[in-house]
Amino acid sequence: MLKFYPYIIYKVYTWGNKGSYATPVLNVLIALTFVHYVQLLILQMILARIFPSLRFLGKPDRLYLAVGLILFFVLHYFIFYNKNRWASYVERYKDETGKKKRVGSILVLSYLIGSILLFFLLLPVLF
């Protein structure tokens, strides 16, 4: 899975690099932040269901979730963003064949969308 993250960064970065008003770094950070935040919420919901004593969040408050998401975004900026490393990802994958690009795009989209869908699919199951 660790090899897949550079590829995710590369794909989202190149998708966001199209257009005159492109901000690819911001697109990558927003996508990764949101997906990881949803994954943490899924993990918290599962753990709270299995171990009721771990219901430390109580009822989610919109302000609490928004502040958490913003703090998580800042944390992602410092953890993930490295201009030189991201340039090496673009250099590493720039010579992909058409079929590999298509398969890679499907995998990355499946990861991003699947993480979010999993959250909404688990809501009725866990509650």
C-alpha positions in Angstrom: 0.0 0.0 0.0 2.9 2.4 0.7 3.9 2.2 -3.0 0.4 3.1 -4.0 0.4 6.5 -2.1 3.1 8.1 -4.4 0.9 7.0 -7.3 -2.2 8.5 -5.7 -0.4 11.7 -5.2 0.9 11.6 -8.8 -2.6 11.0 -10.2 -4.4 13.6 -8.2 -1.6 16.0 -8.8 -1.7 15.6 -12.6 -5.5 15.7 -12.6 -5.3 19.0 -10.8 -2.6 20.4 -13.0 -4.9 20.9 -15.9 -6.4 24.3 -16.6 -5.1 27.8 -16.2 -6.4 28.2 -12.6 -4.9 24.9 -11.4 -3.8 24.4 -7.9 -2.6 20.7 -7.9 -0.9 20.8 -4.5 -4.1 22.0 -2.9 -6.2 19.4 -4.8 -4.0 16.6 -3.6 -4.0 17.8 0.0 -7.8 18.3 0.0 -8.4 14.9 -1.5 -6.0 13.0 0.9 -7.2 15.0 3.9 -10.9 14.3 3.2 -10.4 10.6 2.4 -8.2 10.0 5.5 -10.6 11.9 7.7 -13.5 9.8 6.5 -11.4 6.7 7.1 -10.7 7.8 10.7 -14.4 8.4 11.2 -15.1 4.9 9.9 -12.5 3.4 12.3 -14.0 5.4 15.2 -17.5 4.2 14.3 -16.5 0.6 14.1 -14.5 0.8 17.4 -17.3 2.6 19.2 -19.8 -0.1 18.0 -17.5 -3.0 19.1 -16.4 -1.3 22.4 -19.2 1.0 23.6 -16.8 2.4 26.3 -14.8 4.0 23.5 -17.6 6.4 22.5 -15.4 9.3 23.3 -16.8 11.6 20.6 -20.5 11.4 21.7 -22.8 13.1 19.2 -20.8 14.6 16.4 -21.1 18.4 16.3 -20.6 20.2 13.0 -18.2 22.7 14.5 -16.2 19.9 16.0 -16.0 18.0 12.7 -15.1 21.2 10.8 -12.3 22.2 13.2 -11.0 18.6 13.1 -11.0 18.6 9.4 -9.1 21.9 9.2 -6.5 20.8 11.7 -6.2 17.5 9.8 -5.6 19.5 6.6 -2.8 21.5 8.3 -1.3 18.2 9.6 -1.4 16.7 6.1 0.3 19.7 4.6 3.3 19.2 6.9 3.3 15.4 6.6 2.7 14.8 2.9 3.8 17.9 1.0 7.3 17.9 -0.3 7.9 19.7 -3.5 11.0 17.8 -4.6 9.5 14.4 -3.7 6.3 15.2 -5.6 8.3 16.2 -8.6 10.1 12.9 -8.5 6.6 11.1 -8.5 5.7 13.0 -11.6 9.0 12.1 -13.2 8.7 8.5 -12.2 5.2 7.9 -13.7 5.2 10.3 -16.6 6.1 7.6 -19.2 3.1 5.4 -18.4 1.4 3.6 -21.3 -2.2 4.3 -22.1 -3.5 1.1 -20.5 -1.5 1.6 -17.3 -2.9 5.2 -17.1 -6.4 3.9 -17.4 -6.0 1.1 -14.9 -4.2 3.5 -12.5 -6.9 6.1 -12.8 -9.6 3.4 -12.1 -7.6 2.2 -9.0 -7.1 5.7 -7.6 -10.7 6.7 -8.2 -11.8 3.4 -6.6 -9.7 4.2 -3.6 -10.9 7.8 -3.2 -14.6 7.2 -4.0 -14.7 3.8 -2.3 -13.5 5.2 1.0 -16.2 7.8 1.0 -18.9 5.3 -0.1 -17.8 2.9 2.6 -18.5 5.5 5.3 -22.1 6.0 4.0 -22.7 2.3 3.6 -21.6 1.6 7.2 -23.8 4.3 8.7 -27.0 2.2 8.6 -25.2 -1.0 9.4 -23.5 0.4 12.6 -26.4 2.4 13.8 
